[in-house]
Amino acid sequence: MRRQYATLFFGALIVAMIGPTGVRGAESGAGEARFAALRDRMVAEQIQARDVTDLRVLAAMRKVPRHRFVPERHRLEAYDDHPLPIGEGQTISQPYIVAIMSELLRLEGGERVLEVGTGSGYQAAVLAGLAAEVYSIEIVEPLARQAAATLRELGYTGVAVRAGDGYLGWPEAAPFDAIIVTAAPDHVPQPLVDQLKPGGRLVIPVGVFYQELLQCVKAPQGLQCTSVIPVRFVPLTGEEVNKKR
């Protein structure tokens, strides 16, 4: 599958848990119609054009109101092909990266997913339409609180968000069918591998200056990883990751 180079600037450490849910109380009017049109264009020009083909992922990207996950002053840019600031020195990643990482998880709808790096909560909202349960951890506590509030306001009641060190995962909720990490460690964290079910998928950027987005499967002989595309994420932070360096 052909993949284009994508750059992501994502400053938060995240693990997301999302259950089956819908968005209630959708806004109406000309403004929301305009945002819906922008979402359709985003999917067609930024995501499908880069060979993301999973129909469920494309549907989720069309549905989730990305503009509700960015500060109001940036809402008109919410569907553009670049990251945006979300406060606390962090950013929401570009739509393509959210889509390709979601596709690489190979979700069918009944899975339990761990996300490391909640950020604004947007990736968690996308995962909510793809999996049965999603757990999300954010190392920046104000972002964790804001993301939880936004998700709750939009009706994603099945999403569990907490502040904490995502390197350690969410052992109480393990094992997971899939894990997604949205900041780059210099190695694959063993606690996350331990919390994967046999046959489970891990999607993670790894590296320091030169980074690769890896799609990994937990096989009987160990973790089997394939490099997908070069990426540029902010480093994974936290006390545990620092101990391993």
N, C-alpha and C positions, 0 to 999 in steps of 0.2 A: 504493500500500500504506500503510495507516495505521500509524504508529509512535508510541509513547508516549515522553515525555521520559525520558531515563535519565541518571543521574549516575555518573561513574566517578572514583575517586580511585586513581591508579596511579602509584607513585613510581619505576619503573625504566624504563630505556631498553633495548629488547629487539629482537633479531632471531632467529627460531627456524628450525632446519632439522630436519625430521622425515621419516624414511623409513617404509615400511610396517612395522608392528609390532603386537604384541598385548601384553596385560598378562598376565604369568605369575604364578604363585604367589599367586593371589587369596586374600585372607583369607576365612575361613568363619566360621559361627556366627551367633548371634542378633544380634550387633552389626553385622555386615556386612549381614544381611538388613534391619535397621532403616535403615542408610544407603542401601541400594538403594531402599527405599520412599520415603525422603526425596528421592532423586534423581528418582524418578518424579513425585512431587508438585511438585518444583521445575520440572521441564519442563512439566508441565500448567498450573501456576498462574502461573509467572513468565515463561515463554518462549512456549509456544503461545498463551497468552492475550494476548500482545502481538504476535501475527501473525508470528512466526517459523514458517515452514512447511516448510523444507528437511528432508526425511525423514532424510537422512544426518547433518545437524547435530543434529537431535533425538536420533538414535540415539547419536551420540558423547557428547552431554551426559548421556544416561542411563547410559552405560557408564563414563566416566572417574570414578574415585573422588576427587572434589574434596576430601574430608576428609583425604586423604593429602598434600595440598599446602598445608595450613595448620598452624600450631603445634598441638600436642596439646590445649592448653587451649581452643582455639577450634573443635575438631572438631565439637562438637554444633551449632555455628552455621554450619557449612560450606555448608549448602544454603539458608540464609536469603537474602533479597533485599537484600543490602547487601555492601559491601566488608569485608574483614577484614585486620588487620595480619599481615605475614609476616616482620617483622624489618627492621633497617637503615632504619627509618622509612618503609618501603614497605608497599603493600597488594596483595591479590589483588582483582581487580575483581568486581563483582556478576555473577551468572550470566547475566543477560539481555544485558549488554554483550558478554560472550564469545560468546554465541550469535548475536547480530545481526551482529557483525563477522565471524564465521566464515561466516555465510550470505552476506554481501555479497561475499565473495571468489569465490563461484560455483565452487567446486571440484567436480571430477568424479571424482578419484581418482588421476590420473596426473601431477599437477603437482609442480613444485619451488616451494616457498614460503619466503619470507624473513619472519621475525618480528623486529621491533625492540622489545625489552623482554621478556626472558624471565621476570623476576619469580620466582614460585614454580615455574614450569614448567607450570602448569595449562593455559594456552592452547596451549602446544606439544603437550601430551598430547591435547587435543581435535583439533588439526590433524593429529596423527599418524593419526587415524582417517579423515581426509578427503583427504589428499594422499600422494603417493609419497615426497617428500623435504621436510623442513622444517629450515631453518637458523635458529638463535636466538642473538642477541647481547644480553648484559646488561652495562650499564655499572658496576653495583655488583658487584665481584668475589666477595664472600662469597655473594651471592645466586646468582650464576652457578654457583659450586661446589655450593651446596646443591640448586639445581634439577637440575643434572646428576646428582647422587647420587640424588635422588628418582626421576627418570625412569629411571635405570639399575636402581634397586631394584625398580621396578614393571614392568620388562621392556621399556621403550621404547628398545630398543637402536639404533633408526634415528635417534634424535634427536641432532643435533650442537649443542652449546652452547659458546659461548666468551665471555669477558669482553672488552669493547671498546666503542668509540664507534659506536653504531648509526646515527648520521647518515651515516656513510660506507658503510653497508651491508656486504655480504660479497662484494667484487668477484671473488674467486677462484672462487666458486660460481655467479656470475651467468652467463647471464641467468635471471631468475625469471618464472614464470607469474603469481605473485601475491605481494604484499608487504602485511603488516599491521603497523601502528605503534600502540603502546599508551601513548604519551605525546605531548603536544601541542607541536609547533613552531609558530612564528608564520608559517611558510611551508612549502611542500612542498619537502623536500630534493632538490636536483637529482641527487646521487649515486644516490638511490633510483629516480628516474625513469630515469636512464641504465641501471640494472640490470634494468629491466623489459623483457620481451619485447614486441614489437609485439602489440597486443591484450591485453597483460597488465593485471591489476587491482591497484589500490592502494587500501587502506582505511586512513584516517588522520584523526585529529582535528587541526584546525588553528585557531589563534587564541590570544589571550592571556587576557583575562578572559572574553570571549564566544567560545565555541568551537563549531565545527560538525564533525560526523562526515561526512567526504567519502568517496564511492565514485568512484574515478577509473579511466579506461580510457586506455591509451596508444594513441591513434589516429594515423594518418598525418599529420594536421594538428597534432598535439600532444596534451598531456594534457587529457582531457575529464572534468570533475568535476561531480558532482551532490551537493548537500547532502541528508543523510538525516535527521538529528535534531540538536538542540542537545545538547552534552555538557559535562562538566566533568572534564578530565584534569589531572594535574600536568604542568608544562612538560617538554619534552624537554631533557635536559641533555647536556653534553659540550663539549669544546674547539671542535669544528668548528661546532656550532650557535651558540655564543657569538661566533665570528668573523663570522658572517653577520648579526648583529644590529647 
